[in-house]
Amino acid sequence: MQRKEIKRDNIFQLVITLISVILLTIVSNYFFTRIDLTSDKRFTLSSHTKTMLKNLDDIVYFKVYLDGDLPAGFIRLKKATREILEEFKVYGKDNIQFEFIDPAESPDRKTRNEIFRQLYKKGLEPTNLTIKEKDGSNKQKIIFPGIMVSYRNKEVPVNILKNNINYSSEGNINASIQALEYELTFAIHKTTTILSPRIAFIAGHGELDSLQTGDLAKSLSDYYTVKRVRINSNLYSLRDTFGINRYKLIVIAKPTEKFSEKDKFIIDQYIMYGGKVLWLVDAVNISMDSLAYSQSTLGFINNTNLNDMLFKYGVRVNPNLIQDMRCSVIPVNTAMVGQKPKFAPAPWIYFPILEPSQKSTITRNIDLIKTQFVSSIDTVGEDSDIKKTIILTSSKYSRTVNAPILVDLSMVSKRIEPRVFTKSFLPTGLLLEGKFKSLFTNRISPVIAQNTDIGFKTESKNTSMIVFSDGDIIRNLITGGVGENAKLLPLGYDRYTKQTFGNKEMLINCVNYLCGMNDLLESRNKEYKLRLLDRPKIMDERLKWQLINLILPIILIIAFGLLYNYLRKRKYLKKS
């Protein structure tokens, strides 16, 4: 009887368990939840990303070129990429599809090279790795740590590997993992957006031309409609006849000529109607081209007639130049007079390498920024309606010299004394957000102020602008001649060190932020902690932890088996 009761109880428990599992399965099809137990919430997508994925109306396909024989760091990057794509698939369902590809899997060298050429042409950047073989020898391997994202008939490249010169290899892998959600989400935005926001590069005041800003404009054209606009005192160049801004953002890149009061008025009213501006202005007019033919040159104040305008909005670009111990190099002739020229790289303190702020979503995890003849920035005014955030600074060891300035190449032969670089983290980039006051309040006649066709405003809507005190931040190098023969080098590329700095990534983030893609940049707030092993401790305690890992599990299993048998015998002996 006791055995029958036990058997009946067991069958009853089994039936209840099966019914519970079936009910939970049915309920889970209607109610969805996920729990992220990691401290840095690495498996939690931003609310913006979730909404975007749920609203997809067609398949977005990811070709991930990160497969095959890879070092440990890239295996970790591959795993993180797979995890985030699987997370995308949870919310995007069947509209998210992906595959991992090894572009070097073909044994035929010619085929591999052709694949590499096609990937490079599409915009994926190669990386050369040294892989250790089992026999101890080293093998060179080219990989393309990137993704081609396609939607319908549109395809965009995503280079997921960061190369911040300040980071170790582990740090760069970690930064790459942190940026994955942002990079992939932005790629989906670019491929799925039908009506692109419009951006205008202002021309007509000596600004950089279409070739000098071509690399950034080309990258922006994947998502934005990019135009070059001459204001020419035309009231409707930036706004239409209904008072609506024609452009989401205007870019003023390194002007060298005066802005007329009419052009300033048009820009001012564009801002008052909610327009966004990316200012890249030089306070001192000086160029390295002058030093190509002379040992020295003078730097004068660059009078563009914009100082009062920027001052009214809460910022002043000072008429000085920053000298910084952390700087780029230039080639200098070290040969004696009469000998064949011999060039060697030398640090040039007028070319500071600037530091992006890690507190801003715009510049977090961005590589250092390459500049030429940059000035310091001050905030002015106490307007509570305007929030000011520093997003770019000099290094800890810097100083300023006021214009007019004699710049002499002989400085490169002098020893740099750290004790004279007494100023730290001088602001060179500033984000301003809020309601701005018009420069032309109480400065224009009542006839103009009350004209309904002009629609003069004294205060702006909530809007924003970014000011950089160096126009060369946006300028890419050009090789191969002029016109159709001209070849654009990547923005931020240094021809002497062969490094590419973070100029383009930072400026793209600036444009995205100013154009209202704040929700997209939310994913840049993630910070994955790099939990590296303590190598000295590993060597000291290696044997102990090997024994614990090998022996402790066996002891626990034996102990569990003995305890289970003891409790079982005790239970059934009592019943008998």
N, C-alpha and C positions, 0 to 999 in steps of 0.2 A: 504493500500500500504506500509506504514511504517513497519507494522508487518510482511508482506511478505518479505520485504527487510532485516529486522533483522533476520528472520528465514533463509533466503537464505545465509546471511553472516555467521550465526552460523554453518550451514551445511557445507559451504565451509571451514571454519576454522577446523571443525572436520575432514573432508576428508584430508586436508593438514597435520594435526597432525598425522593421522593414516599412511599416506604415508611416512612421515618423520620417524616415529618409525620403520616401516617395512624396510626402506632403511638403517637406522642406525643398525638394527639387522643383515641385510645381510652383511653390510660393516664390522661389528665387528667380523664376522666369519673369515674374511680374515686378519684383522689388529688387533693386540693384544697389549694392554698397561695396566699398573697398576700404580696408583699414591699412594705413601706412604706419608701421611700427618703428621706422627709422627715425633717429633724432633729428636729422636734417631734412626730413620729408622729401627724399629724393624720388619717391614713386608717386608724388602728388602733383598733378598737373594744375596749372593756374586756371582760374574760372574762365578766363578769356579763351584759353586753348580748348577747354572742354566744350564750350558753346560753339566755337568754330568747327570742331570736329563733328559735333552732332548735326550741324547744319549743312554738311557737305551733300551735294546733290549728284556727285559722280565720283568715279574712282580716282584717287591720288596714288600714283605708283612711285615707290622709292627703290632705286637701284643703288645698293650700298657696295662700294668698291673697297671692302675691308674684309678680306677672307684669305685663306691659305696659310702659309707658314709665316707667323708673325711673332715678334718679341712679346714679352709679358705685358708691357704697358699698352701695346696696341690690341692685345687680346682683351684687356680690361675695357678699352674704348669700344671695341666691337661688341662686347657683352652689354655695355651700357646703351649702345645704339639699338641693339636688339630689344632690350628691355623697354626703352622709351617708345619704340615703334609698336611693340605689343600693347603698351599702355594706350597709345593712340588708337589702336584697333579696337580696344574695349569701348571707346566712345564713338569712334567713326564707323564701327562695324565693318561691313564688306567694302566700304568706300576707301579703306586703307589697305593697301597691298604692298608687300616688299619682298625683296630677294637680296641675298648676299653673293657677291661676285668676286672672284680672284682674277684681276686683269692679266696676271702673269702665269695663268695656269697652262697656256698653250706651250708645248715643248718646242715649237718652231719659233726661232728668234725673230724672223721677219714678221710673222703674224703678231707676236707680242709688241714689237715696235710700232706696228700699224695701229694696234689698239691703244697704245700709249699716246700716239700722235692724235688720235681722234678724241681721247679724253682731255688732253691738254687744249685742243682746239675748242672743246665745249666749255672750258673754263675751270677744270679741275687741276689743282696744283700737285705736282709729284714730290715725293720725299724719298731720299736715298737712305736705306737702312743697312746696318751691318748685323748680320745674323750669324750666330755661332753654331757650327755644325757639331754632330755627335763626336766626330774625330778630333775636335778642338780647333779646326780651321775656321776662318771667317769667310762669309759669303756676302757679297753686295746684292741688294735687292731693291728695285724701284717699286714703290707702292703709291696709290692715289687715295689718300684717306679722305674721301669725299662721297657725296651722294648726288645722283641726278634725280630730281623730282619732276614728275610729269603729270599733267592734268589735261585731258583731251589732246589738243594739238600744241600745247605749250610745255616747254621744258626749261628748268633753271638748275644751275649747278650750286652745290653747297659744299664748301671746304670746311670740314669739321675740326681739323687739327689746328690748334693755336701754337704760335711760335714766339711767345713773349720772351725776349732776351733776358728779362729779370728773373725768370722762373727756371727751375731745374726741369729735367725731362719729365719727372713724376708730376711736378707742378703744372707743366703744360698739358699733360694728359688730363689732369684733374680739371683745369680750366676749360678744356675741350668738352669734358663731360658736363660741366656746369652749364655751358652755353648750348647744349644740344636742343633743348626744348625751344629756346628762342630762335635758333638758326632754322630748325625744321618748321616751326610755326610761321616764321616770316616767309619761308619758301612757299608754303601753302598759300599764304596771302598773295604772293606775287603771281602764282600760277592761276589762282581762282578769281582774282579781281578782274572785272569786266571794264568798269569805268575808272580809269586811273586818275588819281589826284594830279593837279597841274602845279609845276614848279617853274619859276622864272629866274634865270641868271640875268641880272641887270647889266647892261652895256651902255657905252657912250661916255664914260668918265675915266677912261684909261684902265678899266678892269682887265683881269686876265681873259684871254680869248678862248675860243671854243676848243682849241687844241690843248692849251695849258690846264683846262679843267675837264678835259675829255674823258679821263679814266673814271672820275667820280660820276660824271654825267652819264656815261655808258652803264655803270652799275645801277644808278638810280632809275634809268629808263626801263629796267626790268619790271618796275612797279609803278613808276610815276611817268607822267608826260612832261618832258623837259623842254623848255623854250629859252631862247635868248631874246630879251626885250629891251628896246631903247625907249626911255620915257619921253624924251624930247618935248617936255612941257605939256604933253598931252594928258589932260585930266582923266581921260578914260583908258589910259594905257594899262592901269592896274585894276581899275574898277569899271563896271559897265554903266550904262545910263540909268539903271535902276538902283545904283549904289551898292551892288553886290561885287565882292572881290572876285576877279577873274582867276586868281592864283591862290593856292593854299599857302605857299611860301615863296618868298623872294630871297635870292642869294646875292649879296654884294661882296664880290671877291677882289680884294686888293685894288681899290680905286687909286689913281695917281693924279687925277684932275679934279677941279672944283665942281661941286654940285651946285646948280643954280637954285635960287630960293623957290622957284616954281617946282623943280623936281623934288626938292625936300618937302614941299607942301604936299605933293602927290603921294610920296612915301609915308609921310606923317598921317595923312587921312586914310591911307591903306591900313596902317596899324590901328587907327581909331575904329575902323570897321572890322576889327578882329584879325587882321593879317599878321602873319608870322615872318620874322626876318632872321636870317643867318648873316651876321656881320663878320667879315674878315678884313680888318683894316690895319694898315701900317701907320704908326705915328711918326716914323722917321723914314725919309726917302733915301735909300741907299741900296746898292746892288753889287754883287760879286763880279758882274761883268766889267765894272770900272777897274777892279783890281787885276783884271787879265792883262791890262796894258800899262798899269802903273803900280808902284810900290804902295801907294796910299790913296785914300779917297775921303771925301767929306760927306758926312751924313747930316742932311738938313731936315727941319720939321716938314712933314708932308701935309700941306694945306689943302684938304679936300672939302673944307667948309662943313664938316659933319660934327665937329666937337660940341657945338651948342645943342645939337639934336640928341646926341648920346648922353650929354650931361643932363638934359631934361628928363631922359628916361631912367637916369640913376647910375650912370657909369662914365668913367673917364679913362681914356687910353692915354697914358702919360708919354710926353715927348722925350723918351729915353730909350736906351738899349740895355738889355740884360746880358751880362757876362756870367757864364756858368761853367763850373769845373766839369760837370757832366755834359759833354758836347760832342758834336760830330767832328770828323776829321776832314782835312782838305789836303790835296797834294802840294808839296812845297819843294822847290828846286834846292837841293842840298849840295850841288856841285860848286866848285870854286869858279871864280870869274875866268872866262876864257876856255873852260872845260865843257865837255858835252853835258847837256842838262841831265840831271839825275833826280827824279821826283820820289819823295817819300811821304807817307801820310803823317800829318801832325794835327793835334787837337786845336780846334778853332773855337775859342770861347764865345764868339758872337753867334754860333750856331747851337743854341741850347737844345738838349734833348729833354722834353717836358714830361711831367708825370701826371697822368689822368687820376682824378679823384676816385677812390674806391667806395665812397659814400653815395655816389650818384648812380642811378640806374643807367644813365647815358654812358658813363665811362668806366663802370666796374669791369674788371678783367680785361681791359684794353691794354695793348702793348704801349710802350713809350712812344712819344710823338716827336717827329723830326721837324725842326723849324730853322728859319734863317732870319736873323736880325729882328728879334721879337722884343716888344715893350711890356712894361708892367701895367696892370689895370688896378684902378681904385673904384670902390663903390662910393657914390655921393648921394646926399639927401637922406631924409628920414621918413620917406613915404611908406606908411604902414600898409598900403594897398599893393606894394610890390615886394615879392619875395626874391631874394638874391642868393644864388648858390654858386660857389666856386667849383668849377669842374676840371680846371687845368692849372698847374703851377710849375714853377722852376724847381730845381733840386734844393737840397739843404744848403749847398755851398754856392751862392750866387751873389751878385751885386748889380748895381745900375750905374750907367754914366749918362749924363744929360746931353741932349742935342743943343747946338751943333757938335758933332763928334768927328775927330780925325781917326780914321781906322787905318792902321798900318800893318802890313803883312809881317814886318819884323817882329811883331808880338809873338809869333809862333816859336821863335827861337829863345824866348825868355822863359825862365822857370816859373811855373804857376805856383804861387804861394797861397795855401789854403787860408792863412790867417787874414788875408784881405777880402775874402769872400764871406762877408759877415751877415748877409741877408738870406733868409730861408723861405722856401715855398712861396715865392712871389706870384700872385695871381696873374694868369695870362688868358684864362677863359672863364666866362661868367654866364650863367643862365638867369634870366629875369622873367618873372611870371607875375601877372596881376593886371590891374587897370592903370594904364599909362595916361599922363596928361599931355595934351597937344602942345607942341612947341609954339604954335601960332595963336594960342589963346591971347587975346588983347593985343595982337600984333597985326591984324588985318582989318581992313575997313568994314564997317557995318554992311556995306553993299555986298561984299563977298561972303561975310559971315551969315547973312540972312538969305542968300540966294539958294532957293530950293533945288536947283539943278546941281549945285556944288555939294549941298548937304553937309556943311561943315560941322564937325563934332569936336568938342573940347575934351572929352574923356573917352577912352577906348572901352570896348567890351573886355571881358577876361581874355587875355592873349599872352603870348610869350615870345621871347627873342633870345638869341645866344650871340655873345660878342667874343671874338678872338682877336688878340692884339698882334697877329701876324697873318698876312695874306698868303704867305708861301705854304701854309699848312695844307691848302687845297690845291696847290700847283703840282702837277706831275711833270716829270722830265720827258723830253722829246728827242728822239734820235732818228737818223736816216734822211735828214733833209726837211723840205717843206712840202706842203700840199699833200698829194696822194702818197708821196714817198715817206711821209712822216710816220714814225712809229712811236706810240705812246708807251712809256714805261709805267709800271704799276705805281699808283699814288703811295708815297711813303718810302719808295725804294731809294737806297743810298748806293750810288754807283761805285763808291770807294770801298765800302765795307761789305757790299753785296747783301745787305740786310734790308728787309722790308719792315718798316715801322707801322704803328697802328693808326696812321692818319685816316685811311679810307674807312676802316671799321668805325672809328669814332664819329666821323662826319656823317656816315649813313645813319648811325644811331641818333645823331643830332637832328637830322632831317625827319626820321621816323617820330621822334619825340615831339618836334614842333608841329608835325602834321597830324597830331592827335592820336598816334598809335601807342599811347601810354600803357594801355592794357597789354599790348604785345610785349612791351619792355618789362612788364611785371615778372615775367619768367627769368629776367636777368637778376632778380633779387635773390635767387637761390644761391646758397653757398654750401658746397659739399666739403666737409672737412677731410683733409688728407691725413689718414691715420697710418703713418709709416711705422714699420717695425724698428725697434731700437737694436741696431746691428751689434754694438758691443755687448749688450745684454744677451743677445741671441747666442753669441759665441761663448760667453761665460756659462750660460745655463742650458746649453744645447742638450747635453746628456740627460739632465733632469726632466726636461719636457718631452724628450723622446720616450723615456721610460713611462712617464705619466700617460702619454698618448697610446702607447702599446699595451701596457700592463693594466692600467686602471679600468678600461672598458671590459677586459676579460674578467677581472675580479668582480666588477659590478654585475655582470651577467651570471656568474657562478653564484654570487650572493643572492641575487633575485630568484634563481632556480631553487636554491636550498630553502629560502624563505617561503616560496610558493608551495613547495612540497610539504613543508612543515605545517603551514596553515591548512592545507587540504587534508592531510592526515588527521589533524586535530579536529577539523570540522566533521568528517565522516565517522571518526571513532566515537565521538560523543553521540551521534545519531544511532549508531549501532548498539 
